[in-house]
């Protein structure tokens, strides 16, 4: 069986206002915007799928920590592509 990858799509997750305010307030908006689109979208989807407020808050904190640290994405080493 083959899958036509051209037909696969990912949901685009909108940025909630509270997260936008946090990124601005923490001075991390530029670091967030510097990440690839898939990472930005994945962070927002992962945060948005949290069922409990505590889980959502924990995920937001992890994203902010990773943006501050740089070189980390979803607790994995990550290095931006150097073109």
C-alpha positions, 0 to 999 in steps of 0.5 A: 500500500502506498500513501500519497504524501501530497494529500497529507495535511496537518492542522494549523494551530492558532496562537492563543492570546495568553501565549502570545502575551507570555512570549512578548512579556518574557522577550521570547517572541523572536526566538519563537518566530525563529523556530521552523513552522512545524515546531511552532505549530507542534508546540501550540497543538501540544499545549492545546491538547492538554485536558487539565489546566495544570498540564497546559501550564506545565507544557507552556513552561516547558516551551518557554524554558526550551526557547530560553535555552535554545538548542532544545525542542520537545526535550530533544537536542535541536540545532537550526539548519545552517544554510 
